Amino acid sequence: IADGVGGWKQYGVDPSLFPRVLMKNCERYVKDCCTDSAFPKKILQAGYDDLISENPHLLGSSTACITVVDKNTGMLYSANLGDSGFLIIRNHSVIHQSKEQQHYFNAPYQLACHMSGQSFLGNRPSEADEFSILIKDNDIIIMATDGLFDNVTEKQILDVTNSSNNHNAINLQNITNRLVDRARKLSEDRHYMSPFARKARTHGIYAKGGKPDDITIIVACVKQCF
């Protein structure tokens, strides 16, 4: 999952182009070349290298989060750069949430292609935070951009995911739709004390309300096959 940095709009650049190309390249690498599931950072590096070499005039930047599950061992491996991320729910509780990486408040780590002569934030795939964990049957994995995590609390996420114990494809899609709808509505609520507003206040910035943003969410449930 990837989230283009919206600040590029002021330069006339579509922020969605960079992350779309990045994820397409990562997908291609997984299908054509990847043989080792334990290295999602390698996938991210390959996708970024191809973006730079094949699209020299593409401008933009993006956060990125890649998770891989080894179906033979049951291990989940992740590489997360920036403030998109994932969490794992087991027995109705969050047992892990990925670490957020920021240069300073509201300035996440990001992969980038810059304009020459201009100063922009930029990071390397090698700086992504890595994590691994043995997952279990019926664990729920939620990957999302910060449009979810900045607007919806952990308790609110659990209220949605715990509303059903039957995690078939239809119910997982329903959970995803409900999370997107909850995040969108809260992001537009000017009186809501959102997670983003609470974090802003810890940095000495008075803020109130939700944070309108792109919202992309993937919800999956582990089914025993290893």
Buried (B, 14 or more C-beta within 10 A) or exposed (E): BBBBBEBBEEEEBEBBBBBBBBBEBBEBBBEEEBEEBEBBBBBBBBBBEBBBEEBEEBBBBBBBBBBBBBEEEBBBBBBBBBBBBBBBBBEEEBEBBBEBBBEEEBEBBBBBBEEEEEEBBEBEBEEBBEBEBEBEEBBBBBBBBBBBBBBBBBEBBBEBBBEEEEBEEEBBEBBBEBBBEBBBEBBEEEEBBBBBBEBBEEEEEEBBBBBEBBBBBBBBBBEEEE
